[in-house]
Amino acid sequence: MTDLVLNENRDGVLLVTLNRPEKKNAINNAMWAGIAEVFNAAAIDDTVTCVLLTGAGDNFSAGVDLASFGEQDVDPQALFNAAALAVAEFDKPLVAAARGAAVGGGATVLFHADMVYAGESLRMRLPFASLGLAPEWASSYMLPANIGAQRAAELFYTAQWIDAGKALDSGVVAAVLPDEDVLAHAEARAREIAQWPVNSLREIKRTLRMHHLPAIKVAMQAEQEAMARQAGSPENIEAMTAFLEKRKPDFRNL
């Protein structure tokens, strides 16, 4: 188990912490593997009744660590797919506490949580359009399912920053709290859940969410195909070049 994804069983509540605060919890290949391992193990562990997902330090997650794509002898897409599927297939309650940055995969994982509690500093973004890319983590299905088609389309197409207030108004999060209180609040909610029989909670999760799993897998496949078409495209190259050069991208002449 990597120390980049911490887990601690607190009387039935498994606290899972993305633990790379010096990089705003940007997710590298070891973390993708750790996420898959933790969620797959928690799914079959009857001492785990509920998972509480959070990020170490001042941020939830800045999304994928682009440097990880240069690692040798590793298939980052396969590692990401395994992590995404482990979270999507997790059939127990999932609560999340997020503050600071939640970008890309650091935002879309939250759409799989049953309840998300946000700190006042939360700043989310779905940057796919601005990067010349496509959505991932079945977010193209999960976000419309969670908040409605028009609200989801606005967030995807504009790639706008979403502060805590807009996240609450849009239905992305259940409540907004002071940063220093958000984890304790989320854990209190998780403990309320964890008092009940795990098999009953599993059945409730299955009726609420798991019947969506076939559509989620279809969305994942469609997203992977779209991402394969867009990764390395002229617009994607321009977006990444502009990012490295610290300028606004120009897509008009592509």
ABEGO torsion letter per residue (X at the ends): XBAABBBBBBGGBBBBBBBBAAAGGBBBAAAAAAAAAAAAAAAABAABABBBBBBBEABABAEBBAAAAABBGBBAAAAAAAAAAAAAABABBBBBBBBEBBBEAAAAAAAABABBBBBAABBBBBAAAAAGBBBBGGAAAAAAAAAEAAAAAAAAAAGBBBBAAAAAAAGABABBBBAAAAAAAAAAAAAAAAABBAAAAAAAAAAAAAAAAAAAAAAAAAAAAAAAAABGBAAAAAAAAAAAAGBBBBAAAX
